[in-house]
Amino acid sequence: MTDAKFLTRCLQLANQARGRTYPNPMVGAVIVHRGKIIGEGYHKLAGGPHAEVEAIRSVKDQSLLALSTLYCSLEPCAHHGKTPPCCELITKHNISRVVIGSQDPNHNVDGKGIQHLRAHGIQVDFAMDSAPFEYLNKEFFINQTLLRPMVTLKWAQTKDGFIDRVRSTDTMERALQISGTSSMLLTHRLRSSVTGIIISAKTAVLDVPSLTVRSWHGPSPVPVIVVGNTYKPSISWLESLEVSPVIIANEPYEGFTTVIADSNDITFWLPKLLEYGIGHVLVEGGARLLTSFICENLDDEVLRYTGEMSIEKGVPAPIYDQFNKTTILDSDVYEHKY
């Protein structure tokens, strides 16, 4: 139970850097001497000191380190990157015991840190349940093990199961406003936590969206526009976007980053987004694109808002029934699969 308490503190510390460490994981570290925390730290920014370094530096009496336990939410690194290996710093200070939340899936680490520590006589123990620590860095684990971005699907639907009216470029009607203010705020918070936002060219043409974080703080994600044969986003709209987009199309878009691919071949072009620093994508529409991701089992996280209105006919919402949490947001039913 004592180990669990200090590992929980590691999770709390790591979470303080959410959204600032990509492509690195969020990591928290705590140093404990005789049941008391004497140092703690977390990885604050990609390229900056790791959590273990911050924690060791924060200990006022460095002579206590050899008599202390280091708790870390993720296996300490054993390779030279932008910073030296944390394992070497730990052994340098003769820390006698290290407790790890989960093993690091990065091929440069992946057990090498544990091996290094044990080879230097350090006792290494693990959390009884690694799930909370893996969930903390779900994006990182997916990037490393599946070699693609994490995928979050999100849509709002009417009470009778439609995502929108049937619209065309002839009328250019505004999209149906289904969800309420709280749902909109949650969506913008979600946008601030991902690195890419995917929409179809049809959604781009009909909605002319800004794809920004407007009602929350944080950076706007990179727009990813999936272009098929029917709808083509205008150059003026692409140029108006706050963040320069990545376009998925079967021909180059001059002046814009383009991934040449069949728009329907998601498993081909999705992994390529990692090359542009996009490790977590939010798919916002339209219905056909969302359904395509579901059919490919690319549903790492799913959010669905169901509003009060009924419209009797329209564009059918994606069919999905794997939610594990349901709450009420104002008048909306909010369902979450994570």
C-alpha positions in Angstrom: 0.0 0.0 0.0 2.9 2.3 0.7 4.3 1.8 -2.8 0.9 2.4 -4.3 0.6 5.8 -2.5 3.9 7.1 -3.8 3.3 5.7 -7.3 0.0 7.6 -7.3 1.9 10.8 -6.5 4.1 10.0 -9.6 0.9 9.9 -11.7 -0.2 13.3 -10.3 3.1 14.9 -11.1 3.3 13.5 -14.6 -0.2 14.8 -15.4 1.0 18.4 -14.9 2.9 18.2 -18.2 -0.1 16.9 -20.2 0.2 18.2 -23.8 3.8 19.5 -23.5 6.0 16.4 -23.7 5.2 14.9 -27.2 6.8 12.8 -28.6 8.0 11.8 -25.2 5.8 10.3 -22.5 4.6 12.1 -19.4 6.6 10.8 -16.4 6.6 11.6 -12.7 9.2 10.6 -10.0 9.3 10.7 -6.2 12.2 10.0 -3.9 11.3 8.7 -0.4 13.4 8.4 2.7 12.0 6.6 5.7 8.4 7.0 4.5 8.8 10.7 3.8 9.0 12.4 0.4 12.3 14.3 0.1 12.3 15.0 -3.6 10.0 14.9 -6.6 9.9 16.0 -10.2 8.3 15.4 -13.6 9.2 15.6 -17.2 8.0 19.2 -18.0 8.8 19.6 -21.7 10.1 17.5 -24.6 13.9 17.8 -24.7 14.1 19.0 -21.1 15.3 17.1 -18.0 13.6 13.8 -17.3 11.5 13.2 -14.2 14.2 11.3 -12.4 16.7 14.1 -12.9 14.3 16.7 -11.6 13.5 14.6 -8.6 17.2 13.9 -7.7 18.1 17.6 -8.1 15.3 18.6 -5.8 16.7 16.6 -2.8 18.4 19.1 -0.5 20.6 16.5 1.4 22.1 14.5 -1.5 23.7 12.1 1.1 20.2 10.6 1.7 19.8 9.3 -1.8 21.7 6.2 -1.1 19.3 5.4 1.7 16.2 6.2 -0.3 13.7 4.6 -2.8 13.0 6.2 -6.2 9.4 5.8 -7.5 8.9 6.4 -11.2 5.8 6.1 -13.3 7.8 4.8 -16.2 11.0 2.7 -16.6 14.0 5.0 -16.4 15.8 5.4 -19.8 19.1 3.7 -20.5 20.0 5.4 -23.8 21.5 8.7 -24.9 18.9 11.0 -26.5 18.6 14.7 -26.0 19.5 14.0 -22.4 21.9 11.4 -20.8 20.5 8.1 -19.5 18.6 8.4 -16.2 19.9 4.9 -15.2 23.4 6.2 -15.0 22.4 9.1 -12.7 20.5 6.7 -10.5 23.5 4.4 -10.1 25.8 7.3 -9.7 23.9 8.3 -6.5 23.7 4.7 -5.3 19.9 4.8 -4.9 19.2 1.4 -3.3 15.7 0.7 -4.6 13.6 1.7 -7.6 9.8 1.1 -8.0 8.4 1.4 -11.6 4.8 1.9 -12.7 5.2 0.4 -16.1 7.9 -0.8 -18.5 8.8 1.6 -21.4 7.7 0.2 -24.8 10.3 2.3 -26.7 12.7 -0.1 -28.4 15.6 2.0 -27.1 14.5 1.3 -23.5 12.1 -1.7 -23.2 13.7 -3.4 -20.3 17.2 -2.1 -20.8 16.7 0.4 -18.0 15.6 -2.4 -15.6 18.5 -4.5 -16.7 21.0 -1.7 -16.1 19.7 -1.0 -12.6 19.8 -4.6 -11.5 23.2 -5.1 -13.0 24.4 -2.4 -10.6 22.9 -4.0 -7.5 19.7 -1.9 -7.3 16.5 -3.6 -6.2 13.8 -3.1 -8.9 10.1 -3.6 -8.1 6.9 -2.9 -10.0 3.4 -1.6 -9.4 0.9 -4.3 -8.7 -1.1 -3.0 -11.7 0.6 -1.3 -14.6 -2.8 -0.3 -16.3 -3.1 3.2 -14.8 0.5 4.0 -15.8 0.0 2.7 -19.4 -3.3 4.6 -19.6 -1.5 7.8 -18.5 0.6 7.5 -21.7 -1.9 5.7 -23.9 -0.9 7.9 -26.9 2.8 7.1 -26.4 2.2 3.4 -26.0 0.1 3.3 -29.2 2.7 5.3 -31.1 5.5 2.9 -30.0 3.7 -0.4 -30.3 1.3 0.1 -33.2 3.4 2.6 -35.0 0.5 5.0 -35.7 -1.2 7.9 -34.0 -3.7 7.3 -31.2 -7.2 7.8 -32.6 -10.1 9.6 -30.9 -13.5 9.6 -32.6 -16.1 12.3 -31.7 -19.6 13.1 -32.9 -22.9 14.5 -31.9 -26.2 12.9 -32.9 -29.9 13.6 -32.5 -32.1 11.6 -30.2 -33.3 9.7 -33.3 -29.8 8.9 -34.5 -28.8 11.5 -37.1 -25.6 13.4 -37.3 -26.9 16.2 -39.5 -29.6 17.1 -42.0 -28.9 16.1 -45.6 -27.1 19.1 -47.1 -25.5 20.1 -50.4 -23.3 22.8 -51.8 -26.4 24.2 -53.6 -28.0 25.5 -50.4 -24.9 25.8 -48.1 -27.1 25.4 -45.0 -25.3 25.7 -41.7 -24.6 22.4 -39.9 -27.2 21.3 -37.4 -26.4 22.5 -33.8 -27.1 19.3 -31.8 -25.1 19.5 -28.6 -25.1 22.2 -25.9 -22.5 24.6 -24.4 -20.9 22.1 -22.0 -20.4 19.6 -24.8 -18.8 22.3 -27.0 -16.4 23.3 -24.2 -15.4 19.6 -23.7 -14.8 19.3 -27.5 -12.5 22.4 -27.4 -10.7 21.0 -24.4 -10.2 17.8 -26.3 -8.9 19.7 -29.4 -6.2 21.3 -27.2 -5.0 17.9 -26.1 -4.5 16.3 -29.5 -1.9 17.1 -32.2 -4.1 16.6 -35.2 -7.8 17.0 -36.2 -9.2 15.0 -39.1 -12.2 15.9 -41.3 -13.4 14.9 -44.7 -13.3 17.3 -47.7 -17.1 17.2 -47.7 -17.2 18.5 -44.1 -14.6 21.1 -45.1 -16.7 22.3 -48.1 -20.1 22.3 -46.3 -19.0 23.7 -42.9 -16.0 25.8 -43.8 -14.7 25.1 -40.2 -11.9 26.9 -38.4 -10.7 23.8 -36.6 -9.2 25.8 -33.8 -9.3 25.8 -30.0 -11.4 28.9 -29.3 -13.3 28.1 -26.1 -10.3 26.6 -24.2 -6.6 27.4 -23.7 -3.9 25.6 -25.5 -2.6 25.1 -29.1 -4.8 24.3 -32.0 -4.2 20.9 -33.6 -2.9 20.4 -37.2 -5.9 20.0 -39.6 -5.8 16.8 -41.6 -8.1 17.0 -44.6 -9.1 13.7 -46.3 -9.8 14.4 -50.0 -11.7 11.9 -52.2 -13.0 12.3 -55.7 -16.2 14.3 -55.1 -15.4 17.3 -52.8 -12.3 19.5 -53.0 -11.5 22.1 -50.3 -10.9 25.5 -51.6 -7.4 26.9 -51.6 -8.6 30.1 -49.9 -10.1 28.1 -47.1 -6.9 26.0 -46.7 -4.8 29.2 -46.6 -7.1 30.7 -43.9 -6.5 27.9 -41.4 -4.7 29.0 -38.3 -2.4 25.9 -38.5 -1.0 24.8 -41.9 -2.9 21.6 -42.8 -1.8 18.1 -44.0 -3.8 16.9 -46.9 -4.5 13.3 -47.8 -5.2 13.1 -51.5 -4.3 11.2 -54.7 -2.6 14.2 -56.2 -0.4 17.0 -54.8 -1.8 20.2 -53.4 0.8 22.8 -54.4 2.0 24.8 -51.4 0.6 22.4 -48.8 1.9 19.3 -47.2 0.3 16.4 -49.0 0.3 12.7 -48.3 -0.3 11.0 -51.6 -2.8 8.1 -50.9 -6.2 6.7 -51.6 -8.4 8.5 -49.1 -10.1 5.2 -48.3 -6.8 3.5 -47.4 -6.7 4.6 -43.7 -4.2 2.0 -42.6 -1.7 3.3 -45.2 -1.9 7.0 -44.6 -2.6 7.2 -40.9 0.8 5.9 -39.7 2.5 8.5 -42.0 1.0 11.3 -39.8 3.7 10.4 -37.2 6.3 11.9 -39.6 4.6 15.3 -39.2 4.6 15.2 -35.4 1.0 14.1 -35.2 0.8 11.4 -32.5 -2.9 11.8 -31.5 -5.7 12.6 -33.9 -9.3 13.7 -33.2 -11.6 12.5 -36.0 -14.6 14.9 -36.2 -16.4 14.0 -39.4 -18.2 13.3 -41.4 -20.3 10.2 -40.8 -18.7 8.1 -43.5 -15.2 8.9 -42.4 -16.0 8.1 -38.8 -17.6 4.8 -39.8 -14.5 4.0 -41.8 -12.3 4.3 -38.7 -14.7 2.1 -36.8 -14.7 -0.5 -39.5 -10.9 -0.6 -39.4 -11.0 -1.0 -35.5 -9.3 2.4 -35.2 -11.3 3.4 -32.1 -8.8 3.9 -29.3 -11.2 6.5 -27.7 -14.7 7.4 -28.7 -16.9 10.2 -27.5 -20.6 10.6 -28.5 -23.0 13.3 -27.5 -26.7 12.7 -28.0 -28.9 15.8 -27.9 -32.6 16.2 -27.1 -33.8 17.1 -30.6 -35.3 14.7 -33.2 -35.3 15.5 -37.0 -36.9 12.3 -38.4 -34.6 12.1 -41.4 -31.0 13.1 -42.2 -27.5 11.7 -42.3 -27.4 8.6 -40.1 -24.8 8.7 -37.3 -22.2 6.0 -37.0 -23.4 2.8 -35.2 -21.3 2.1 -32.1 -22.1 0.4 -28.8 -18.8 -0.1 -26.9 -19.0 2.7 -24.5 -18.0 2.2 -20.9 -19.0 5.4 -19.3 -22.2 7.5 -19.6 -22.9 10.9 -18.0 -25.3 13.8 -18.5 -23.9 17.2 -19.7 -26.7 19.8 -19.4 -29.3 18.2 -21.7 -26.9 16.0 -23.6 -26.1 12.3 -23.0 -22.4 12.0 -23.1 -20.9 8.5 -23.7 -17.2 7.7 -23.6 -15.2 4.7 -24.6 -11.6 4.8 -23.4 
